[in-house]
Amino acid sequence: MATLESLARWLESELGFVEIEMGPRLGGGNSNITQLVRHAKGRAILRRPPDDTISSTAGAGVLREYGMLKSLHGRVKVPRPLAYCADASIVGQPFSIIEYVDGVAITDSLPQAYTADAATISNLGIELVDELATLHTVDWRSLGMSSPKMPEDYVTKQIARLRKLRAEETGRPLPLIEDLAGWLMSNLPPPPPATVMHGDFHLDNTLFSRDAPKLNVIIDWELATIGNPYADLALMLAFWGPRSVNPPGFSFVQKVSRDLDAVIDRDALAERWSKRTGLDIEHFRVYRVFALWRLATIVEGAYLLFQTGRVDSDYARKLEYDVPALLEEAADIAASN
């Protein structure tokens, strides 16, 4: 009750919201908490770090997301940011309040109002890559954004950072992590100009209209940065359509794209993105390997927390299979022509 009372006072002071009620948590996985907030004039969303977060800097992701939304709102389909609070005494952690946008997050089934055919599912993919191309063609320098040092080196810096973290961990043996890291460093092409990137872009991190396959908004921006646009495209398309491991790692992600034949394939979607951004896809295979390797290496850290008893969730428990499966899939792509 104390938390609700303090939040209600803060929301009234900062945004004029009154008659506050906390609604359900929305979504899942390992990202920031998304919780519905009802007030006298409507609804809003509260975003904060996960309950079982270990890192003392977890609030930085909430702040990064809030700043990115402020910069992109009106140019890309993102929810409007309303307020940010760094004072952890209000709800126990830093948090942000963002606009509520109605819609549905699609994972393993289509909304009832959709026609369950290949054309509908293909349109989901087209909507995704078209809006991703819009994001990747925003001139981030015109938005007053601060950029990390040498953002064009996003991929090589990610590989170096994750290799270092892996070397410091005492987890289960996964030799493919280092094998694939070496393969990537031997096969990476020169980087493209840096762009805004979402950092975790796929169908599950968007909301579509409940009535038709039309993208309403992209959500979950806590990993956003200035970096390599191919990494965004590669992650989304690595999860799109047929996959070489059965069941694949994170099998629920974009499962609808694997349910029917004749759905637009990943190569056609990559070509569509390429035409809209002016970036070629000659080395797209390398970036697909990177996207799966990076995800596997990051979430293996969450599995280590589970193994050592520091977190306990279905998400973390399932990483026992998901991580090796992602690495196996990445290795298959690396070995393909």
N, C-alpha and C positions, 0 to 999 in steps of 0.2 A: 504493500500500500504506500509505503514511504516513497518508493521509486515512482509510482504513478502520480502521486501528489507533487513531487518535485518536477517531474516531466510536465505535468499540466501547468504548473506555474511558469515554467520556462517557455512553453509553447504559447501561452497567453501573452507573455511579455514580448517575445520575439516575433510572433506571427499573428497574434490576435486570435488564436484558436481557443475555443471554450468548449465545455462539455466533452472532455476527452474520455475516450474509451479505447483500450488496447484490443486490437483484433488478433487474428491468428497469425502465426508465422507462415510465410510464403516461400516455397522452394525448398531446397535441401542442399546436399553435397557438402563441400568444405569451404564455401565462400562466406562472405559476411552475412550476418543475420538480416533478413528482410521481414519486417513486421508491419502489419497494417495498423494504422492509427485512425480512429474515427473521431470526428469533431462536429460541431453544430452545423457547419456549412459544407461538409463533405468528408473526404478521406485523404490521407497522405501516407507516405511510407517512411518508416524509421530504418536506417541502416547503421549497423554497428558490428564490431568484430565478433567471431563465434564465441560461445560460452566457454569452451575448453581451450581457447587460444593459449599458447605457451609464450609466444614472443611478446616482449615488452613494447615493441614497436608496431603491434598489430593495428593500432589506430591510424597509422600512416596510410594504409590502404583506403580507409574511409575518406581521409582528407584528399588523397590523390584522386579518388573517384569524384568527389565533390568539385574539385578544381577543374577536372576534365569536363564534367557536365556543364559547368559555368561557361567554359570556353566554346563548347560545341553546340549548346542549345540554340536552335534556330537555323543551324546549318546541316545537322545530321539528326536522325530520329532518335533522340534521347529524351528522358524525362527532365523536366525543369527542376534544378536544385533550388531549395527554398531557404535552408539555413544549415549552418554547421556549428557544433558545440564541442569544444576541446575539453570542457570541464567534466572529468570522469565522475564527479560526485553526483551528477544528475541521474544517470541510469547505471552507473558503475563502469562505464567506458565512454570514450569519445563517440559521437554519433552524428549523423546527418539526417535531415528531413528533406525528402524529395517528393515531387509531384506524383500522385497516383495516376497511372495510366491503365485503363481497363484492357484486358487481353488475356490470351492463354499461352502458356509455355508448352510447346509440343515436344513430346519425347517419343513414346512408343505407340501412340494412337492419335488419330485425327479427331478434331472436334466433331460432334454429332452433326452439325450443320454443313460440314464439308462433304463434297462428293469424293468417295474413296476410290479415286482412279489415278493413273500415272500422270495425267495432265495436272491435277491438283498438287501432287507431291512435287512435280517438276517446277511448278510455280513457286513453291516454298524456296527451292534452291535458287531460282532466279531472283526472287525478292532479296534473299540473303546476299548474293554476290553483287547485286546492283547497289544496295545500300553500303556494303563494304567498300565498293569502288568510290562511292560518294565520300566516305570517310577518308579514304586514302588519297583523294585529290583535294582535300581541304588544305589550304596554305597555313600551316600551323604557325608560321612566323608572323602572320598578320593578326593572330589572335592574342598576342602578348604572352604566349606560353613560354615557360622556362624549359630548356632542353637539357638532358643529361650530356655529359662530356662525350663527344664523338658518337652521336646516336647512330650513325651509319654502321658502327661496329657492334650493333645490338646482338647479332647472332654469335659472333666470336666471344664477346664478353659473357653471354649466357653460358656458352660451353665451358669457358674457363672457370666461371663461378661455380657451376654445378659439379664440375669435376673436382674442384677443391673441396666442396662440401661433402661429396661422396667419399673422398679420400679420408676425411676426418670422422666419418661415421663407422660404427662397428655393427653393421646390419648383416643381412643374409648375403651370400655370394650371388652376384648378378654380373657375370663377366661381360655380358652384352652392353652394359652401360659404358664401360671403357672402350670396348671394341668399336662401338658405334661412334663414340666421341672421336676416336682416331680417324675413322672413315670420314666423318663430317669435315674434320680439319683438312683432310687431304682432297676433298671434293667441293668445298664451298666456292662458289663463284664470287667475283667482285660484288660488293653490296650495291643496292640501288640507293638513290637519294632517300633520306629518312622521311617518314611520314608519321602522322598520328596512327597508333595502332591500339586495338582493343585489348589484346593480350590473352583473351580466352573466348574467341569468337566461334560460336556454333549455334544451332537452332535453339538449344535449351536456354541460351542466354538472350533470348528475344521474346517479345510478346506479339502474337499475331491476333488479328481480328477473330472474334468468335464466330463470325458469319461467313467469312470468305478468306482464302489464303492471301491475305494482305498484311504486310509487316506494319505493326503499330509503333514499336519502339525497341531499341537495343538496351539491355540492362546489364548489371554486374560489371562495372568499369574499374574495379579495384586494382587490376593489373595493367591498366592502360599506361602508355608512355609514348615517347617519340622513338621510333625504331624502324624495324624492317617490315614493310607491308606484306612481303611474301609469307612471313610467319603466321599472320592472321589468316590469309587465304589457305595456306597449307593445313592448318589445324581443322578448319571447317570442312575442307574437302577430304582430308584423311578420314573423317568420320562419315563421309557421304557415300552411299551406294555400297556395292559389294566390298567385302574385306577378306583378307587372306587367312585370318585366324578365326576358328569357329569353336566356341563363341569368342567374339573379339573382346579386347579390353574395353571397359565402359560400354558394354553392349547396348545399354539403353539410349546412349547419345545418338540422336538422329536415326533411331531405329526405323522410323517410318520411311526413310529413303531406301531401305533394303527390303521392304515388304512386297513390292510389285515389280514386274518386268517393265521395260520401256520407259522407265524414269530417266530424265536427263542425266547423263553421266558426268563424272567429275572433270573430265577433259573439256567437255563442252562448256561447263560452268567456268573453268579456268580461262578458256578462250574469251568468254563474254567479259569477265573481269579485266582481262588484258586489253581488250579493245577500249574499255572505258577509262582505264588508267594510263594507257600508253606504255605499260611495262610488259616486256616479253616474258614468256613462261618456259624458256629453253631449259632452265635448271630447276623446274618445279619439283622433280622427283627428289632432289637433294633437300629441299625445304620440307617436303612431306616426311622424310626421315627425321629431320630436325624437330618438327612439331611433335611427333610421337615420342621421340627420345627425350625431349625436354619435359613433356608432360609426365612420362614415366619416372624420370629422375626426380622431379619435384615431388610427386605424390608418394614416392618411396620413402621420403622423409616423414610423411604422415603415417605410413605403415610402421616405421621404426618407433614412432611415438606410441602406436597401438601395441607393438610387441613389448615395449618397456612399461606398459601400464599407465602411460601419461594421458592417453585419450582412449575412449571406448565408444565406438559407433559402428553401425552397419557399413557406412561408407568406408571407414578405415579397415574394417575386417575384410571386406571384399577385395582390398588391394593385394591380398596374398596372391590372388590369381590375376587381377587386372594389370599389375605392373609387368610381370613376365610376358603376358599376352601382348601388351603394347610394344615391348622391346622385340618380341618375335616378329610382330607385324612390320616394325621399322626395319628389321634385318631383311625381311622378304622384299621390301621395296628397294633397299640398297642393292640387293642382289639381282633385281630385275633389270631388263634393258629398256 
